[in-house]
């Protein structure tokens, strides 16, 4: 992942390349991707599926700074904040683009939109890898990977006809505490197994999830300290 960060993450243009350098005049034939001009789609551009998987990998490693940084690069909204960005990106900034061109003269231009499966992967990146929510049949697990400067976020999770009001808070880890250590309380009762059991009893339930953050503040700070998130699941 260090090689990915050094060789493929293009912070100067806010994109993550699939490979570099692209295939061009080489006698070797890698297959159909050589049919694309260098820097476009799978031939050295940002292929958004893989970019999202890279962010997921950093999250799995517990590297919240780089995981959230890559999400900020992938997020199409961040490519349409100014007239200059819109002129470069050239596609809708409110849907995921399957690819982003990575070489001049079209560097930073979005490719195909609307049809890409990377939109679903982006949802999973945010909800599962970063906010840490994972559903297993009738159980919820939490393993958040949050920016160190986040204090808390709330999530309202609907399970059939039952609502779970979940507050995830983050506190600095003590010297002898394990970073990322999580504790879970459901309706005032601590769950030693750290699992939230889901029961469709048509009641409202309160859940508290506490996670230990590093003692040092994350340098990445384009994110708010508190967030309100609505997640609806109906198995």
C-alpha positions as CSV (number, residue, x, y, z in Angstrom):
1,X,0.0,0.0,0.0
2,X,3.0,2.3,0.5
3,X,3.8,1.7,-3.2
4,X,0.2,2.5,-4.2
5,X,0.4,5.8,-2.2
6,X,3.7,6.8,-3.7
7,X,3.2,5.7,-7.3
8,X,-0.5,5.9,-8.0
9,X,-2.1,8.5,-5.8
10,X,-2.0,11.8,-7.7
11,X,-2.6,14.4,-5.1
12,X,-1.7,17.2,-7.6
13,X,-4.8,16.3,-9.6
14,X,-6.9,14.5,-7.0
15,X,-7.1,11.1,-8.7
16,X,-5.8,7.5,-8.1
17,X,-4.4,5.8,-11.1
18,X,-5.0,2.1,-11.9
19,X,-1.4,1.7,-13.1
20,X,1.5,3.8,-14.2
21,X,3.0,4.2,-16.7
22,X,0.2,3.4,-19.2
23,X,0.8,1.0,-22.1
24,X,1.5,2.8,-25.4
25,X,4.2,1.7,-27.9
26,X,5.4,-1.4,-26.0
27,X,5.6,-4.6,-28.1
28,X,4.0,-6.4,-25.2
29,X,0.2,-6.9,-25.5
30,X,-1.7,-6.6,-22.1
31,X,-5.0,-7.1,-23.9
32,X,-7.9,-4.8,-24.6
33,X,-6.8,-2.0,-22.3
34,X,-4.1,-1.1,-24.9
35,X,-6.9,-0.1,-27.2
36,X,-7.5,2.9,-24.9
37,X,-5.2,5.9,-25.4
38,X,-2.7,6.3,-22.5
39,X,-4.2,7.7,-19.4
40,X,-7.8,6.7,-20.2
41,X,-9.9,4.2,-18.3
42,X,-8.0,1.0,-17.5
43,X,-4.9,2.1,-19.4
44,X,-3.4,4.3,-16.7
45,X,-6.4,6.4,-15.8
46,X,-8.4,6.3,-12.5
47,X,-10.6,3.3,-12.7
48,X,-13.0,4.2,-9.8
49,X,-13.7,0.6,-8.7
50,X,-9.9,0.1,-7.9
51,X,-9.6,3.6,-6.4
52,X,-12.3,2.8,-3.9
53,X,-10.8,-0.6,-3.2
54,X,-7.5,1.2,-2.3
55,X,-9.4,3.4,0.2
56,X,-11.0,0.3,1.6
57,X,-7.5,-1.3,2.0
58,X,-6.2,1.7,3.9
59,X,-9.3,1.6,6.2
60,X,-8.7,-2.1,6.8
61,X,-5.1,-1.2,7.8
62,X,-6.5,1.3,10.3
63,X,-5.0,4.2,8.3
64,X,-7.9,6.6,8.6
65,X,-6.0,9.6,7.3
66,X,-5.3,8.1,3.9
67,X,-8.6,6.3,3.7
68,X,-10.6,9.5,4.1
69,X,-8.1,11.4,1.9
70,X,-8.8,9.0,-0.9
71,X,-12.5,9.2,-0.4
72,X,-12.2,13.0,-0.7
73,X,-10.4,12.6,-4.0
74,X,-13.0,10.1,-5.4
75,X,-16.0,12.0,-4.3
76,X,-17.4,13.7,-7.4
77,X,-18.7,16.7,-5.5
78,X,-15.1,17.7,-4.8
79,X,-14.6,18.0,-8.6
80,X,-17.3,20.6,-9.1
81,X,-16.8,23.2,-6.4
82,X,-15.5,25.9,-8.6
83,X,-15.9,27.0,-12.2
84,X,-12.3,25.9,-12.9
85,X,-13.0,22.4,-11.5
86,X,-16.2,22.1,-13.5
87,X,-14.3,23.1,-16.7
88,X,-11.7,20.3,-16.0
89,X,-14.1,17.5,-14.9
90,X,-16.7,18.1,-17.6
91,X,-19.2,15.6,-16.3
92,X,-21.9,15.6,-13.6
93,X,-20.4,16.2,-10.1
94,X,-23.4,14.5,-8.4
95,X,-22.9,10.9,-9.7
96,X,-19.9,8.6,-9.7
97,X,-17.8,8.5,-12.8
98,X,-16.5,5.1,-13.9
99,X,-13.1,6.7,-14.7
100,X,-11.1,9.9,-14.6
101,X,-8.4,10.7,-17.3
102,X,-4.9,10.9,-15.9
103,X,-2.7,12.3,-18.7
104,X,-2.6,15.7,-20.5
105,X,-4.3,17.2,-22.2
106,X,-7.4,15.8,-20.5
107,X,-6.1,15.1,-17.0
108,X,-8.8,15.3,-14.4
109,X,-11.7,14.9,-16.9
110,X,-14.4,12.5,-15.9
111,X,-15.3,9.6,-18.1
112,X,-18.5,7.5,-18.3
113,X,-21.2,8.3,-15.7
114,X,-24.5,7.0,-14.4
115,X,-24.0,3.3,-15.2
116,X,-21.0,2.5,-13.1
117,X,-21.0,-0.1,-10.3
118,X,-18.4,2.0,-8.4
119,X,-21.4,4.0,-7.0
120,X,-22.4,0.9,-5.0
121,X,-18.8,0.4,-3.9
122,X,-18.5,4.0,-2.8
123,X,-21.6,3.4,-0.6
124,X,-20.0,0.4,1.0
125,X,-16.7,2.3,1.5
126,X,-18.5,5.0,3.4
127,X,-20.9,2.9,5.4
128,X,-18.9,-0.3,6.0
129,X,-15.2,0.5,5.8
130,X,-15.2,4.1,7.2
131,X,-18.3,4.4,9.5
132,X,-17.7,0.7,10.4
133,X,-21.2,-0.7,10.1
134,X,-21.4,-4.4,9.0
135,X,-24.6,-6.4,8.9
136,X,-24.4,-10.2,9.6
137,X,-27.9,-11.7,9.2
138,X,-29.6,-10.3,12.4
139,X,-26.6,-8.7,14.0
140,X,-24.7,-5.5,13.6
141,X,-21.0,-5.1,14.1
142,X,-19.1,-1.8,14.3
143,X,-15.4,-1.3,13.5
144,X,-15.2,2.5,12.7
145,X,-12.2,4.0,11.0
146,X,-12.8,7.7,11.7
147,X,-10.7,10.9,11.2
148,X,-9.0,11.6,14.5
149,X,-10.7,15.0,14.8
150,X,-14.2,13.5,14.6
151,X,-15.9,13.6,18.0
152,X,-19.1,11.6,17.1
153,X,-21.7,10.8,14.6
154,X,-25.3,9.5,14.9
155,X,-27.0,6.8,12.8
156,X,-30.6,5.9,12.6
157,X,-30.8,2.3,11.5
158,X,-34.1,0.7,10.6
159,X,-34.5,-3.0,10.9
160,X,-37.8,-3.9,9.3
161,X,-40.3,-2.1,11.7
162,X,-37.8,-1.3,14.4
163,X,-35.4,1.7,14.7
164,X,-32.0,1.6,16.4
165,X,-30.7,5.1,17.3
166,X,-26.9,4.7,17.3
167,X,-24.4,7.2,18.6
168,X,-20.7,6.5,17.7
169,X,-18.3,8.6,19.8
170,X,-14.6,8.7,19.7
171,X,-12.3,9.5,22.6
172,X,-8.5,9.7,22.9
173,X,-6.9,6.4,23.8
174,X,-5.1,6.2,27.2
175,X,-1.4,5.3,27.1
176,X,-2.2,1.7,27.9
177,X,-5.3,1.5,25.8
178,X,-5.5,-0.1,22.3
179,X,-6.2,2.3,19.5
180,X,-9.4,1.3,17.7
181,X,-10.7,-0.6,20.8
182,X,-14.5,-0.5,20.7
183,X,-17.2,-0.9,23.3
184,X,-21.0,-1.3,22.7
185,X,-24.0,-0.6,24.9
186,X,-27.5,-1.5,23.9
187,X,-30.4,0.1,25.9
188,X,-28.0,0.8,28.7
189,X,-26.6,-2.8,28.9
190,X,-23.0,-3.3,27.8
191,X,-22.4,-6.0,25.2
192,X,-19.2,-7.8,26.0
193,X,-19.4,-9.5,22.6
194,X,-19.6,-6.0,21.0
195,X,-22.5,-7.2,18.8
196,X,-25.8,-5.3,18.4
197,X,-28.6,-8.0,18.1
198,X,-31.4,-7.0,15.9
199,X,-35.0,-7.8,16.9
200,X,-38.1,-6.6,15.1
201,X,-40.1,-5.7,18.2
202,X,-41.4,-2.4,16.7
203,X,-39.7,-0.5,19.5
204,X,-37.0,2.2,19.4
205,X,-33.6,1.2,20.8
206,X,-30.6,3.3,21.9
207,X,-27.1,2.1,21.1
208,X,-23.8,3.7,22.1
209,X,-20.6,2.7,20.4
210,X,-17.3,4.1,21.8
211,X,-14.1,3.8,19.9
212,X,-10.6,4.8,21.0
213,X,-8.8,7.3,18.7
214,X,-5.0,8.0,18.5
215,X,-3.7,10.6,21.0
216,X,-2.4,12.7,18.2
217,X,-4.9,14.7,16.1
218,X,-5.2,13.6,12.5
219,X,-3.7,16.2,10.1
220,X,-6.5,15.6,7.6
221,X,-9.3,18.1,8.5
222,X,-11.7,18.8,5.6
223,X,-14.4,16.9,7.6
224,X,-16.8,18.1,10.2
225,X,-16.6,17.1,13.9
226,X,-20.1,15.7,14.1
227,X,-22.3,14.1,11.4
228,X,-25.9,13.0,11.0
229,X,-26.4,9.9,8.9
230,X,-29.5,8.0,8.0
231,X,-29.0,4.4,7.0
232,X,-32.0,2.2,6.1
233,X,-31.9,-1.5,5.8
234,X,-34.7,-3.9,5.2
235,X,-33.5,-7.5,5.1
